[in-house]
Structures are given as C-alpha cells and as structure tokens.
C-alpha cells in the first residue's frame, strides 16, 4: 500500500466505523449484542460481498489477542470491586473447574452425536467453553439483576479467558503430534501460569495506581494513556515470564479502576472508547475471515453442539462449580443461560487454523455459526429469562459521576461531581452534606452558570459540583457524597449514626 492508497483506505475504514457505531443504537433497541452487526459487516465486505479477500488466520489471531487485551482492560476498569467482591470465589471456580466440566461435556456430545475424534472433540470443547467479556459486559449492564449475579458473570468472563487459552494451545499441540508430558503436567503448568499472571497483574495495578495518584501530570489526557501503558505492560510482563497475560491485564485494570484514579471519568471514557473500537475492528475482521460459501455446511453440527453446550455442558459446569456457595437453582439456571459466547471462541478457533491442523477450517466455521446462532437466541432472551426466574432487581439510584485530579504539587485534590437525574443529592443543602473537615464544595455550575454556594444552597439534578479536598480525606469525602446520593441527607444516621 502506498501513500496514494491512504485516502481510499481511510474512506472505507471510516465508513465501516460510522456504520458500526450507528449499529450500536440499533442493537440496543432490539436487545441484540452489537457483535452480530459487526460480523455481518465483515461478511458483507468480504469475498462473497464486495470481494475483499482475507484468509490470514495467523494475523487474525494476533490482532484478536491484541483486541482482547483492550476489551479485558475496559472490563476491568469499569467493573466495581464492590459488585464482584462477594462473587470472586464462585466465579473463580466457575472459570476453572467449570471450564474443565464444560470442555469434557461438549467433547462427549461432539464425539457421540457427530463422530468427532476425541482429540478434535476436546479441542472444539475448549474453543467454545469460554464466555465472552465483550458480550457479557454489553448485555448484562442493560438488564437489572442482583449485584451478586452480575458480579459472578462479569468476574467469570474476566477470569476464564486465561485457562481456556492454555487448554486450546495445549490441545492443538497434542493434535499436531507434538511432545506431550501428560495431563497432570499440563494442569501444573496451567496453575503456575495463572499464579504468575495474577501476581503480576495485582502488582502492576497497585503500584501503577499509587504512582498515578501521587504524580501530577501536566495534562489530563496523559492519565488514560498511562493506564493503557500499565495494562499492556502487565500483559507483556506476564507473557515474558510464562504467565497468563489475559489474567494479568484484567486484574491490573480491575485494581486501577477501583483505586480512585485521577481523572477517573476520563480514564473510563477512554477505556470504553478503546473497547468499542477493539470490538468493532475484531468482529469485522473475523467476519472477513469467514467464508459464507462454507458456512451452510457447518449449520447442523453448530446447532447440535450449541444445544449440547447450552442445555448440558453449561448447566453441568455451573452446577459443579457454584453449588458450594449457596447459589440457588434459579440463579444457577440464569447463570447457565447467560453464558454468552462471542469473539473469544472465534479468535481461539484461529489457533489450530494458523498452525495448519487438518480440519481446522471446518472447526472455525462450526464455531462461527454456533456463536452467531446462539447469540441471536440467548442475548435478546436474557431480560425475559430473568423475569421468569424472578431475578430482576431495582436499578440503583446512586447516579453520581465522580472525577478527581491532583491540585498541582499541593497535597490536595479537585473532585468534580455531576448530580444525576435519580440522585438523592437533589434538595440537600451544602451544610447537610457533612463533608470531612478538610473538604468543601467551592463551586456549583448550574445551567452553565458557575457560582460560589453558601451553607444553605440546595443542590439540584444536573448540577456540577467542584469539591476541593485534602488528599488524605478525599476517599472519605467521595464516599460521603456517594452515601448521600444513594440514601439522602440522613444517610449517616440511617446506616451508622451521625457522620463525623
């Protein structure tokens, strides 16, 4: 490609991007994950549509891994620790033991129903066993569910990429006849990789967040870039030390996202933007890689294996993993239905293809059709399933957007608060906030007009507040604002007596 070609390339790329963005609104209106529209765009501009030929599975796999890093980073940065804290243990078991159960059950169905050889069946089971972070994050956040269920599904989708990647790579190597040291050795290696990845992710996340909280960078736009550098550093460091890069990325992002980073809203917005671009680029690329002429042959095995996965493998994995944690059968039924597949299985299906495994193209086609068909079935039905199982919850009314940044070289922070339409800060007078002694509301912007509030100034929906706080009491000031936003002016009395 030359410089003369750049204009045409940017024209096509920008058109695809804008169409994909418009498709987000359409998908939200009908309750479908937008990934289906992106895959359709890829198929449309591919070999059977506009004639763009792309068959480089290895390049698709590399780009897919890079996109998954950014998608997992976005998931970690936007996940509240308070939401998933109680769900980490069951989600961890579901992402490990549950993955093993899912692989074996799906492989048994593939072998018995469609005559796949056991090695191929196990590889197929491993490829489709991972729930997809992008699909889960995009769909679940539109369904009002108990925080325990949301936390379990979000944590599982963040954790289970790591063990599944290990299983797919190992099973591909075994299918190619490469040296294999036994299943117990594989389990040991997987445990070591997960431990290394977790340690590196937690370390880089903690150290990076503490550093960003203490360094006053000259521009707010540098903070999101620094966070991006830290999460990619976690991936590179973990992989270099033979650890799980995906687990390192998710944990590093999760730690940073829950440590009240400077310009946190800007960081989240940047991460969400990168996540969307990664999803769009990844799914369009995977749509390009698929061949519509081959897909009809994969419909029957894809539907059969998908049914086995949805009604056998997934429920068994949930039952074996979370029954020990007091999860009710109704909740287990929803967890079984909400195990959404998306980009991850399709990306993992490029691994055996890129290594030249016989039959790998047919495996890719089967996985592609399975993801499309069962995303169409499962995604739109999630709200209905939740209602039928009696699991819908009221939406939270905290509705408070908080962003903070260091005040130059001083030991103080500037906190910007946006009072949302359901926040109970509406009607609260400034003195009733009872902020810590070294924190104060210094400015209110209402209808675009700033003014200095007095002690009896009442706050309103849509107000922007500027709070200046000593760094040592910033966390307490933010927590107090969140409490009042959720419970009203009597929050301190209702929960633990008068605030001090």
N, C-alpha and C positions, 0 to 999 in steps of 0.2 A: 504494500500500500504506500502511495506517495502523498505528498502534501496536497496535490490536486484532488486526491480522493477524499480528503478530510471533510469537505463540505457535504458531500453526499452521505458519508458515514454518519456525521452528526445529525443530518436531516432525518435519516431513518431512525437513529437511536433516540432522538428527542421525540419523534412521533410515537414510537413504541412506548417511551416513558410516560408521555402525557395520556395515551390511551389506557395504559395500566393504572395510572392514578385515577382517571375517571371510572375505571372498573371497580376501584375500591368502594366508591359510593354505591354502585350498582350491587355489588356483592353484599354490602351491609344491609341494603334494603330487602334482599331476598333471603338473607341468613346463610349465604354460602361463603366458605373461605375463598378469598380472592385468588388463591393459588391456582384454582381451576381456570380462571380467566387468563392468567399469565401463561399457563401451559397451552391454552387454546391459541394465544397469540404466537407462541413459538411454533406450534403446528401449522398455523396459517402462513407464516413467512418461511416455513421450511421447504423441503424438497418437493412436497406434494401441493404446496400453495404457490408462493411467489418464487420458489425454486432455489432458495438459499440452502446449499448442501453443507451439512456439518456432521461428521462421523468420528470425531476425535474424542473417544471415551476417556482417554487419559487426561486431556486438557479439561474436559468437563468435570472430571473427578477432582482435579486440583482447584479449579475455580469453585466447585461445590464446597470443598473443605474450607476455603477462604471465606465464602459467604456464610457458612455455618458458624464460623468463629464470630462474625459480626452479629448474626442473629442470636447466638447464645449470649453475647455480650449485652445486647439490648435487653434480652430477657432477664439477665441478672441485675442490670442497673435499674430496671423498672419493677422488680419484684420486692415487695416489702417483707423484711425478715419476720415482722410480727404476724404476717399472714401464713408463712410456711414453717415457722419455728416448731409448732406442735406436730407438723406433718413430716418433718425431715426423716425420722426413723422409719415410718412405714413407706415413705417414698423411696428411701434408700434400699430397703428390702425389695420393693416392687421393681426397682431399676436393676437389681442384680439377680436375686433368686427368681423373681417374676420373669425376667428376661430369659433365664435358662428354661423355665417351665414352658414359656411361650415358644421358644425355639423347638423344643422336643415335641410338643403337641402339634405345632404346624408341620414339622417334618414328618410326623407319623401320618397326618392327613394327606400330605403330598405323596408319600410313598404308597399308602394303601388305596387312595382314590384315583391317582393319576399315574402310578407306576414309576415315579421318580426314583432313581438310585438313592440309597441312603445318604451318601456324601452330598449329592446335589440337593436332596430334600433338606438336609441340615443347613446347608448354605442358604437356601431360599428362606428357611425359617428364621435364620439370623438376620437376613437383609430386611425382612418385613416386621421384625419384632420391636423395633424402636418407635415410640411415639415421637411426633414431630413438634419441636418447640414453637416454630412459627405458627403452625396450625392451632396448637393448643392456646398460645398466648392471644391470638387474634380472635378466636371464637369464644373462649371462656370468659373473657373480660366484658362480653356483651350479655352474659347470662347471669342473673342474680342468684348466686349459690352461697351456701355456708362457707365461711373462710377456710374451714378445715379441708373441705373437698377441693376448693380452688388451690390451696397451698399444696395438697398432695399431688394434684395433676401437674401443676407448674414445676414443682421440685422434681417429680419423676421425669418430665420431659427435659429438664436441665441436666439430670444425672445420667440418664440411660444411654445417651449417645456414646459415652466412653466405653462401657463394657461391650456394646454391640459392635463398635468399630474393631475392637480387639478380636471378637469372635469371628467377624466376617473376614478379616485379614488372615487369621489362623486357618479357617476352614477353606479359604481359597488356596492357601499354600498346600494344605493337605490334599485337596482335589487335584492339584498340579503335580503331585508326587514328590514334593519337596520334603526334606527330613522333618520328622515329627517326633517329639520327645514324650508323647503321652499326655492324656487329659489332665492328670494331676499337675504336671509341669506347667501346662497351659493355664490352669486355674491359679497356680502360684505366681506366674508371670503377670496375669491379669490383676491380681491383688496388689502386687508391687507397683504396677503402672498406676493404678488408682490411688494408692497411698502417696506416691511421688507427685502425681498431678494435684491431689488435694492439698498437700503441704505447700507446693509452690504457689498455687492459686491463693490460698489463705495468706501466705507470707507477702506476696507482691501486692495483693489487695489491701492488706493492713498498712504496710509500710508506705505504699503509694498514696493512700488516702490521708495518712498522717502528714506526709510531706506536702500534699496539695493544700491541706488546711493551714499549714504554717508558712507557706511561701506566697507572697502577694505578687502574682504575675501581672505584667503591665497591661494586659488586655483580657477581657472576659472570654474571648474566643479561643484563648490558649488552653483553658481548662478542659473543654471537651477533647481537644487534640491530645492533651496529656493523658487523659483517661483512656483514650483509644490506644495510645502507645503502651500504657501499662497492661491492658488486657492482651494485646498482641505479644508483648514481652512475656507474659505468663504462658501463652501457647508455645512460643519458641523455646523458652527455657525448659518447659516440661518435656517437650518432644526431644530436645537435645539430651536430656537426662533419662530418656526412655520411659517417660511418664505419660499420662493421659493429658494431651493438650486441651481437649474439649472440656474436661472436668476443671482444669486449671483456669480456663477462660471464664467459665460460668461462676466459679467460686470467687475469683478475683473481682469480677463485675458485681456480684452479689454483695461482697464486703464493702466495696466502694459506694455502691448505691444506697447503703444503709448507714453510712457514716457522716451524713450531712455535709457533703462536699460543697466547697464554694461554687456559687453559680449552678446549683444543683438542677434547677429547671432548665437552664441552657444545656447542661450535660445530658439530661434526659431527652430533651428535644433533638439534640444532635444524634444521640444513640438511636432514637426512634427513626430518624431520617435515614441513617445508615442501614438500619434493619429493613426498612421498606425497600430501599434501593437494592439491597442484597437479595431480598425475596424476589423482587421483580426480575432482576438480572438472572438469578439462579433458575427460576421456573421457566422463563422464556428460553434460556439455554437448554434446559432439559427437554422442553417441547421441541426445540430444533433437533436435538439428538434422536428423538423418537421418529420412527417411520410409520406414517398412517397406513401404508400398504401392508405392513407386517402385523399391525395391532389386532385385526379381526381374528387371527389365529390364536391370539392369547386370551380372548374373551372368556371362553369356557373354563380353562384352568384358573384364570384370575378370579372369576366369580366363585368357583368352588373353594379355592384356597382362602378367599376373603371371608366366605361364610364360616369356614372352619376356624379362621382366626378370630372372627367377631363373636361367635357363639360357643366356641370350645377353648381355643388357646388363651384368649384374653381373660375370660371368666376364671379359668383354672389358675392362671398366673396371679390374678387378683385374690382369689380365694386362698391360695397357698402363701401369699405374702402379707396381707393386711388383716387376716382374721385374728392374729395375735394381738392386735392393737385396738380391739373393741370397735371395729368398723362394722356397722350394721349391714344386713343383707341388702337393704335398699340402697345404701351408699355404695356397696360393692357392685350392685347392678349398674349404677350410674358410672362408676369408675370403669366398668367393662365396656360400656357403650362409648364413653368419652376418650377411649384410647385412639386418638386420631393419628392417621398416617399422613405424611406429606413429602417434603423434599428429601428428608434423611434416607428413607428406603430407596428412593430413586438414585440418589447420589451413591449410596453404598452398592447399588446394583452395577455401577460403572467399575467397581474394583475388579471383579473377576473378568469383565469385558476387556478392560485395559491390559490385563495380564494374559489375554489370549486363551482363556479357559474354554474348551469346547462346550457349546450350548449356552454360553453366557449371554448372547444376544437375545435368545428366546427367554432367558431368565429376566433380562432387563424389560422386555416387552410385557411379560406377565406382571411384574411389579408395577410398571407404569399404569397398566389398565386397572389393576387392583386399587391403586391409590386414587385414581380418578373416580371409579365407580363407588367406592365406599366412602370417599369424602362427600360425594353427592348424597349418599344415604345418611351418613352419621351427622355431618355438620348441621344441616337445617333442622334435624330432628332433636338436637340437644335440648332446646328450651322445652319442647313437648315432653320429652323423657323426664326432665327434671320436675315438671309439673305433675306428671302422672305418678312419679315416685314420692311426691310431697316433699321435695328438697329445695324448692325455691326459697330465697331469703330476701328480706328487705334490703334495699340499697343503703349503703352508709350515707350519712348526711354530714360528714365532716367537711367535704368540699372546700378545702383550703389549699391554695397553691403557695408554696413557700420556697423562696430562693434566698441564699445568703452569699455574701462575699466579704473578704477581709478588707478592713479600712486602712489601706496603705501599710505603713510599717507600725501602726499603732496596734496595741493589744485589744482590738475591738472589731466587731463585725457589723455590717449593714444587712438587715434582713428585710426582704420585700415580701409582702403578704397580699394576695388577691382574695377577697371575700367572695366566695361563690354563691350561686343562687339558692342553695339549700343550707348554707352555713348558718349556725345559730349565733354567730357574732353579730348578726343584724339586730339592732336595737340595744346592744350592750354599750354602755358608756365607757370611756377610756379608763377612768379610775377603777371600774368594776373588773377590768382585766387582771388586776393584782399581779402585774409582772414582777420579776425579781428586782431587787433594789437598784441594780446597775444596768437596767434595761428600760427603755422608754419609747413610746410612739412619738416620733418627732415630726412626721408629716403625713397628711392624708390627701390622696388625689381622688377627687370625686367629679365625675362627668368631665374629666380632662382638666379640672381646675385644682391646683395644689393649695393647701392651707395648713397652718400650724394648729393642731387640735388643742382644746383645753381639757381639763379633767372631766367635764360633763358632756363632751362631744359624743353624740351617738353614732355608732358605726352603721353602715348600710351595705346591702348587697351590691357588689360591683366596685366597692371601694378598694383602692390600693393603699396599703399602709407601709410606711418606712419606719422600721424599728432599729434603733442603734443600741447595741448591747456590748458589754464587756465579753471578750471571748470565753471567759471562764463560766459565764452564765447563759451563753447562747442556747445550749441544748435545753436548759430549764425554761427559758423564755419561749422557745418554739413549742415545747411540749405543753406549756400552759395555754398557748394560743390554740393548739390542736384540741385540747380538752374543752375549752370554752366553745370552740367551733362545733364540737360534737354534742356537748351536754348543756350549753348555755351558761349564763353568768353564775349559776350555783354549782358548777362542775366540781370545784374543790370541796364544797360541803357535802355534795351527794356521794362522792367517791371516798374521801378520806378525811373529812373535816375541813376546816378553814385552810386555805393555801397560805404558805408562809413566804 
